[in-house]
Amino acid sequence: MKFIIFLQFWAGDKVRAMRLARFIADIESGFRTDVEFVFVARFDCEHDHDTIRYVNAKFRVNWITSLSPWTGWPGGCNGMALDTLQWLGANRPQSWGALLIEPDCVPVHPFWINHLMAAWEEAGDAVIMGAWRDSGGAHGHINGNCVVRPSAVGQLALQAIGTDLAWDCAIAPYVRKKWKMTGVIKNCFDSRNATAEILYDPSDADDLPVLVHGFKDDSAYLISKDLMKL
């Protein structure tokens, strides 16, 4: 079993991305042989090799650079996601699962990876798993901070990804019958001023969140760091 975490970033959120990478490493008490961590830099952004070495104390580490020349929103995000998924399908097709995250994600449980892996096990033959959001089209979409099946990258309709519509919304019509909604990933899109009650509220889901996406300030990170005593 091999689980891969892809952290995508550009110059504008690189500082937050490196902080998140170090936080993820600090959460683990020892080296994990079942998880690989991959840094994904946009075409116009350099990698931080000090942070790569730091994270390598807890995970096998790799780093790649997206080549798509798209910028802005959603183009820049789409280009990185597209290149990440294509790299995954070409280089790690036999891996068990892959988590795509952006710098505005925060783990909120010390065993967050284990809980994600357990949820992915329960997802059966789903090709994508994450927090569903009622936006982006008639069927909504699984937010792009999600788990995907490496062997099923070809089923993710990558040809639909362009520069005008967020990639997770673009592929939704093609994968909606193959996705798994989960409460372990919580989507707080474009939020600020987190509280512990917000972070750990299961909302309509049965599962408590272990990974929260979408806070644009430091509030979620500081709460999680304090509660985990890191």
N, C-alpha and C positions, 0 to 999 in steps of 0.2 A: 504494500500500500504506500502510495506517495501522494501527499497533498502539497500543492504549490500556492504560495501567496504572491501575487503580482501587485506591486505598489507603483502606480503611474503618477508622474509629476512633470511640471515644467518650471521655468525659472520663477514664475510668479507665486508658486506654492511650494517651492523646493525646501525652504526652511521648515515649514510645517511637516512636509513629507519625511524629512530626516529625523525630526523629533518623534514622529509616529513610529518610524522604523526602530529607533532606539528604545522607545517605550515597549513595543512588541517584543523586542529582545529581552528587556529587563523583566517582563512578566514571567518568562520561562526560568525555571530553577536550574536547568542543565541543557546540554546539547540535545536537540531532537533529530533523530535519524529518519523520521517519517515525514518531515516537512522541509520543503525547499523555499527559499525566499528570493524573489527576482525583482530587482529595481528596474523600472522602465522609465527612461528619460525621454522627453520630447526631442525632436531632431536638433533643436537649437539650445539645448541645455546640457551642461556637463554633469557627470556623476560625482558624488562625494565619496571618495575612496576611504576616508577616515570612518565614515558611517558604515560603509560596506564591511570594513574590517571589524567594526564593533558588532554588527549583526552576525557576522560569521562565527562569533563565539557561541552562538546558540542554534544557528541553522546553516545548512549548506546554502551558499549564496551564489547568485549569478546576476549579471547586469546586462541589459540590452538597451539600444537606442532606437526609438521609433523613427522611421524614415519618411512617413507621410508628411508633406509640407503644409498641411492645413493648420490654420491658427484661428483664434477667436473661439466663441461659443456658438454652436456646439462643435464646430469643425475641428478644433484642436483636440478636444476630448475624444471625438470620434476617430481621428487618425491614430491616436495612441491605442485606443481599444481595438481597432481593426488590426493594427500591426501586432499587438499583444496576442490576440486570438489566432492570427495566422502563424505566429511563432510557436504558440502552444501546440497547434495542430501538426506543425512540421517537426518539432523537436521533442515534445513530451506527449505523444498521442497515447501512450500506455499508462500515463499517470491516472490516478483514481479520481481526482478532482482538483479544480483550480479556482481560487478565490481572487477576484479582481477588486481592488480597493483604490480609493483616492485619498488625498491627504486630509479630507474633512471626515474621515472615519475615526472611531475610537472604540477599542475593545473595552467592555465594561464588566468583565468577569475574568478571574484569574485562569480559568480553564476554558476560555472562549474558543480556542481552536478545537479542543476535544468536543465541545458542544456542537460546533459547526459540522464537524466530521460525523457526529452521531445523527444530526439532522439530514446530512447528505446521504448517509446510509439508508435512512428511512424514505428518502426521495425516490427510491427504486430506479426506474429507467428514465427519469426526468433528465433533460439536457441542460436545464438552467434552474437555479433555485435562489430565491431572495424575497425581498419585501415588495409586494405588489402596490402599485400606485394608480389611482384612477385619473390618469391624464395621458396625453400624447396620442389619443386615438380612441376608437370605439371600444376596444378591449382593455384599455389601460396598458400597463407594462410592468415587468419585473425590473426594478431599478438596477442600473449598471454596476452597482457595488454588489456583486452576486457570485455564486458558485456555478461553474460550468463544467460539463463533462468533456475532457480533452478528446476522447475518441469520437465525440459527436459534434465537433466544431463545424463539420461540413453541413450540419443540420441547422445552423444558426443564421442562415440567410445573410451571410456577410455581404453579398452583392447588393443588398438593399441599403447599406450604410453609405451616406454621402456627407455633405457639409451643412445641410439645411435643417435636419431633424435629428435630435439626440439618438444615438445609435440603438439604445435599448428600446426606444419607441419605434424606430424603423424596423426592427426585426420582430416586434410583438405580433403582427398578424400571422407570421410564419411559425412562431414557436409557442403560441398561446395554449395549444393542446399538449405541449411537451414540457410545460413549466411546473414548478412546485413552489407554492407560496409558503413562506415560513416566518414565524415570529421571532426566531433567534437573531435575525437581522432586522433592525428597525430603521425605517427611513424617516428622518426629520428634515426633509428637504429645505434648504435655505433658512435654517433656524438660528436663533441666538438665545443667550440667557438660559441655559439648561439648568434643571434642578434634578436631584436624585429621583424624585417622583416621576419626572418626565422620562428620564433615561431608562428606568426599570419598569415602567408601566407596560403591561403586556397588551394593552388596547383590546382589540378584538381577537387576538391570537391566544392560543393556549400556552405557548412557550414564552418564557422570560427572555428579553433581549440579551445577547452577549456581545453584539457588535452594533453600534449606532452610527448612522451616516447622516451628514447634512448640517452639522453645527459650524457656522462660519466664524465663530469666535472661539476663545480658549475655554469656555465654561465646561463643556463636556469632558475635555481632556483633564482639567484640573480636578473635577469631581471624581473621575475614575482613578486618577493618580492618587488622590487622597484616600479613597476607600480601599484601594489595594496596597496602600502604605508603601508606595514606591517614590 
